[in-house]
Amino acid sequence: MQANLHSVKRWQLSGTDYDPQQVHRLRSQTRFSTWTPLNNKTSNLQLFEERMNLVLHWFDLWTDRQRKHLLDSLLTRCTKSQLKYCRDLLIETVPVTQVDFTAVLPRFLSLYVMSFLSPRDLCSAAQVSWHWRVLAEQDCIWASRCIRRGWFLPYTPGDKEYGAWKNHYVSCVSTLDWLSPREAAEQYGTLNQQSMGTTEEEEEKRKERRIRQMIRDKLQEEKRLSMRTRRAWGSYTKPEGARGGSVQTGRSSSGLTFSSWPSLSWPARTVGSPSLCLSQDRGQPMTAAQSWDRVQTSSPSSERLNKASRALSSFTYRPALSHTASPIHLPTPALLLLISDRIPAYELLLSGVRAGVIVVLYDHRGTLSALLTQAERAVSGQRAQRLGLLAPGGTEEIHLLHSSSLSEKTLLTPDQREFWEKLCGWVAPTEEGGGIDIFSPLAASASGVALIQTLTTLTGLEVRAPMGLATGSFQNILSEWSDGSVCTGLSNKQPALQFVCESVLQGWCRQAQWMEEALGELRGGLGPQLQQVGLQARGRALGLFLWEKLCLEELCVSKELNEALMEGFVALTRQEETRPLEFLAVFLTKWSEEKEREESSGEDKLKNKGAPHGSQTCISRISEPPQTALDWRGAVARELHHSECIYLRRLGAVLKVYQEPLTAALNSNRAILSYADIHIILTPVTQILELNRVFQVDLQARLQQWGAQQCVGDVFVKLCSKLRVYTNYLNNYTTALCAIDKCRETKPPFRAFLKRVDRTLATHMLSLQELLLCPVWRIQEYVTLLQALSLHTHPGHPDHTHLSSALNTLLRFREFIQKLKRNSERDRLMEETQEMIQGCPNLSEGNRQLVITQDAALLRSPDERIPDSLRTYEQVSDVGLFLFNDALVLTRRNVYHTPFTLAHRSAHTFLASVALASLAVREITHTRYVSHAFVLEGPCRSWVCATERGEEREHFLSVLRSAITSALTGHQ
C-alpha cells in the first residue's frame, strides 16, 4: 500500500481540509521541509496550530510513563529562558502552601521566631529534625530565660560547646522545690483562711507595718494643715510650751542630707531646709520635730516607743541633741576641677573623682574663650568652693592650652587677665574657704612662687601648689603644698584629696607614665593587646613595690629564699590569678621539690630555711638625721639621696643583667652579640654609672654630717662639670635603640636572651629600652630638686651660689634634651606620614615638619554661577589635610571597616600639594545648604572642604593662616 506524502490520515487533521494538489505548490516555497512555509505567515501559523493539536491528541492517548518521557525530552531541549518560564508557570499553577520557614528565612529571623516559644514548646520543636534541634538549643534563646530567673552558668562555655544554657535550665528546673496546692495551703494559708503557724517575728513585722502606716497618715494630715497656714520660708518660730519648756527661735539643725551616688558632674546636694524630713515610702514632708513629738506621745509604753524608733529608722532625719538655735544650712558648694586631655592616663583620675566635684575635661588644642564657656556650662550658675587645675607644666609655667601658657610674664596679658577674672568670679571668696589649687609644682621655684603671688593679687583668692619635694611622674602632688591662709578640714599637705580619692590618686601619681603607655595601647587597638599590656603594667607595679617600698635587696633573708620569692612574684605577674597567696604557696612548694631533686643524695638537706646563712645579704640603711619642722633643705637632700640610690640600682641592673652575661658569652666563644654592638648599646651606661656612683658617695657623706650650714651645691657643680658623659649618651641613644631593634630581628640568640631577662625583678620589671631611658628622666628630677633647694636656701647661705650655677647648667641641658625630643618626634611623624600617604613625593626636605592634620569632606557645586547664599554642594569624597610648615598636602581618604568588629582604618592617597606662599583661604558663610565649609585656593585650582564640627574648622583655619603668615615672612 502506497502511503501519501505525509503519512497522516484525514481524520487526524482535526477537520482541516487536505488538498493533495496544494502540496506541490507549497514545496516551492519551503526550505528543508515541505510542511514549513517561509513566505506565507498565515499558512505557517495554521500548520503550527494543526500540529500542536495533533500532538496534544496523541498526548491524551498516551500513558503516564509515556507522558513523563515526553516532558523529560522537551525540558532537556529547552534553553534557560524557556526553563525559567516553565518554573514561573508551575509556581503560578501549583502554589507552594507548606514550606519549612527555617530553610527559607535567615538564621537570625528563625531564632527570633523561636524566642517567643515557651521552654516546653522549644523542647518539642527540637524533636522535629536535626536542623530544628540546632536552632532550638541555641544559647541566645536559653541564656535570657536563665538570667531572668537568676540561674547563672557557673563557668564560661567554650567556643565549640553546644546547648550549655539549655542543659543548665533543665537542671535548675528539675531541682526546684515545689509544693502542691494542699501543701502550700497548709504552710502559707489560703485567701480565706490564714496560716496558723504565725511566728513571733512575723507578728512583730505586722505591728511595725501598722505603726509605719499610722505615721504616714499623720504625715498626710500634717501636710494638709501646714499648707493651709504656711509662712514665709525660714520665718518659722517654734511656739512656747514645747518639750523642755524652752523657747526656741529659728530651726534646729538636724543635718538632713540626701545621699547621692558619686558622679563626675553632679555635686552632692543638701536640702535647703533641714527641719523637713522625707519619707522613703511616700515622700510626704512634715515638720521633723512635730513628727518626733507625735510619735513619742502616741506610744505610751517603752515597747511601742522602740517600735516607733525602728519605724523612723528609714528616714534620713535625725533629731538634734541640743535645742539651741542654729542658722539654716545652705547647699554645700561644689568643687570645680579642670583637667587637660594632655594629662597622661586621665581616665584613671576620672574614675576616682569624689562626689561633689564637677570635672571639666577640656581639649588642649582649644582657646581660652572655649574653655571658659565649657566651665560656665558645667557650673550652671553655681558658686564653686575651690578651683582645681591639672594641666601639663613644670616648676615655672603651666601649659594651659596648646597656644597659651601660664607664667609670670603671660599672666598679665589681656586674654589671660580676662580669663582668670571671669573664671574666679564663680569661686567662693577666701573668707568662705575659696581658693585655687594648681597641681603643678610651682612652689618649688622662685618664678613659680612669683606666679602664685601675682595670681593671688589678680584674683583675690588663695592659691596653693605643690612644693616639688618628691621625684617620679607626678608624685609632687602627694608631697607638701605651699601654705594657705584657709584650711578646709583636710591636711594642708594634700589638698588634692578634696578632688580625687586617695587610693586612685596615689596609684595615678606613681604610675601615670606607665598607665599612659597602657591606655595609649588600649585606645589604639581597642583591646587586642589588653592582656599583654595589663601584665606589663602589673609587673612594673610589682617592681616598684619590691625595690622602692619593700627594699627586697635590703631584707636579711637567705639567697635561696630571695631567689624563690623573686621567681614566684615574676610568675605571678604573668598569670591571671584571683588567689595570689594560694598560687605563691603552690609555686614555692613546687620550687622546693625541684631543688631537692636537683641535689645529690650525699649532700645534707637544708634544715632551717628561714635561719640566716653565710650567703645572706644585709645592707643597713643610712641613718637619717632628724628632720625639724622647717628643715626643707634636709627633706630635699634626703629625697635626692633616696632617688639617686634607686637610679643607681637601675643602672646597675643594666650592667649586671645585660653587659656581664653578654660579655661572658663573647669571651667563651658563644657570642650572642658582637663586641661592636655591646660597645654601642651598653658602654655609655657604664660611664654614666661610674660618674653617678661618685656623686652618690659625695652626697651620702654630706648627709651623714647634715646641718643648717651644710652644702650640696658644690657636689652638683662637680657633677655638672662632667655632663659631657650624658651628652655623649644622648647623642648615642637613638643609635643604641636602632642597634637593639636590628639585633633582635636578625639574631635569634639575642632575641631569646631578651625574652629571658627582660621584665624580671632583677631589672625592676623593666625592659632594656626602658632602663636606657632612665638618664633622661633623671635630668628632669635633678632640675626639680635643685629648684626646691634654691627656693629654700637663703641668698646669704654659702650654698646658694653653687646651687644657682648648677641649676642654670642643668636647665640648659634640659633644653638640649627637649630639642632632641622634638627632633626625634618630628622625624617620627614625617616617617609615619610618608608611609601613610600612598604615592606621595618625598616629604623629608629641608627643615620641613608636620604642624597639624585634619579630616574633611571634599565638596563640589553643580553650578558655580549660583550666588553663594543659594548654592548647594554635594560631597565628592573624603579628604585628609596635612599641613606642613611650608606646604599643604591634600589626600583622598578611604575608610575601611573591619568585618565583625567596630574597628576601622583609613588609607590616604596623594591628591595634590600646594605651597603655603601661594595658598589663599576663604570661609563659606553658614547656610541651610552647607555648614563648616571653606575654600582653599591654589595657583591652578581650588578645593571646597567642610569639617564635621565648627570648632574643628576654626582651629584648623587659625593654624593654617598662622602657617601662611610665617611662610610669607620667611620668603620675604
Secondary structure as GFF3:
##gff-version 3
##sequence-region A 1 972
A	DSSP	three_ten_helix	10	13	.	.	.	ID=ss1
A	DSSP	alpha_helix	20	27	.	.	.	ID=ss2
A	DSSP	alpha_helix	41	61	.	.	.	ID=ss3
A	DSSP	alpha_helix	64	77	.	.	.	ID=ss4
A	DSSP	alpha_helix	80	93	.	.	.	ID=ss5
A	DSSP	alpha_helix	101	104	.	.	.	ID=ss6
A	DSSP	alpha_helix	107	114	.	.	.	ID=ss7
A	DSSP	alpha_helix	119	125	.	.	.	ID=ss8
A	DSSP	alpha_helix	130	136	.	.	.	ID=ss9
A	DSSP	alpha_helix	139	148	.	.	.	ID=ss10
A	DSSP	alpha_helix	164	174	.	.	.	ID=ss11
A	DSSP	alpha_helix	181	188	.	.	.	ID=ss12
A	DSSP	alpha_helix	200	228	.	.	.	ID=ss13
A	DSSP	three_ten_helix	243	245	.	.	.	ID=ss14
A	DSSP	beta_strand	276	277	.	.	.	ID=ss15
A	DSSP	beta_strand	286	287	.	.	.	ID=ss16
A	DSSP	alpha_helix	288	297	.	.	.	ID=ss17
A	DSSP	alpha_helix	302	311	.	.	.	ID=ss18
A	DSSP	three_ten_helix	312	314	.	.	.	ID=ss19
A	DSSP	beta_strand	335	340	.	.	.	ID=ss20
A	DSSP	alpha_helix	346	351	.	.	.	ID=ss21
A	DSSP	beta_strand	357	362	.	.	.	ID=ss22
A	DSSP	alpha_helix	368	379	.	.	.	ID=ss23
A	DSSP	beta_strand	386	390	.	.	.	ID=ss24
A	DSSP	beta_strand	398	401	.	.	.	ID=ss25
A	DSSP	beta_strand	404	406	.	.	.	ID=ss26
A	DSSP	alpha_helix	414	424	.	.	.	ID=ss27
A	DSSP	three_ten_helix	430	432	.	.	.	ID=ss28
A	DSSP	beta_strand	435	438	.	.	.	ID=ss29
A	DSSP	three_ten_helix	442	444	.	.	.	ID=ss30
A	DSSP	alpha_helix	446	459	.	.	.	ID=ss31
A	DSSP	beta_strand	462	464	.	.	.	ID=ss32
A	DSSP	three_ten_helix	475	478	.	.	.	ID=ss33
A	DSSP	three_ten_helix	495	498	.	.	.	ID=ss34
A	DSSP	alpha_helix	502	525	.	.	.	ID=ss35
A	DSSP	alpha_helix	530	544	.	.	.	ID=ss36
A	DSSP	pi_helix	545	549	.	.	.	ID=ss37
A	DSSP	three_ten_helix	552	554	.	.	.	ID=ss38
A	DSSP	alpha_helix	559	573	.	.	.	ID=ss39
A	DSSP	alpha_helix	580	598	.	.	.	ID=ss40
A	DSSP	alpha_helix	632	653	.	.	.	ID=ss41
A	DSSP	pi_helix	654	659	.	.	.	ID=ss42
A	DSSP	alpha_helix	660	667	.	.	.	ID=ss43
A	DSSP	alpha_helix	675	704	.	.	.	ID=ss44
A	DSSP	alpha_helix	713	720	.	.	.	ID=ss45
A	DSSP	alpha_helix	724	746	.	.	.	ID=ss46
A	DSSP	alpha_helix	748	757	.	.	.	ID=ss47
A	DSSP	three_ten_helix	761	763	.	.	.	ID=ss48
A	DSSP	alpha_helix	768	772	.	.	.	ID=ss49
A	DSSP	alpha_helix	774	791	.	.	.	ID=ss50
A	DSSP	alpha_helix	800	836	.	.	.	ID=ss51
A	DSSP	beta_strand	837	838	.	.	.	ID=ss52
A	DSSP	beta_strand	850	860	.	.	.	ID=ss53
A	DSSP	beta_strand	874	884	.	.	.	ID=ss54
A	DSSP	beta_strand	887	897	.	.	.	ID=ss55
A	DSSP	beta_strand	904	915	.	.	.	ID=ss56
A	DSSP	three_ten_helix	916	918	.	.	.	ID=ss57
A	DSSP	beta_strand	920	923	.	.	.	ID=ss58
A	DSSP	beta_strand	933	937	.	.	.	ID=ss59
A	DSSP	beta_strand	942	946	.	.	.	ID=ss60
A	DSSP	alpha_helix	950	971	.	.	.	ID=ss61
###
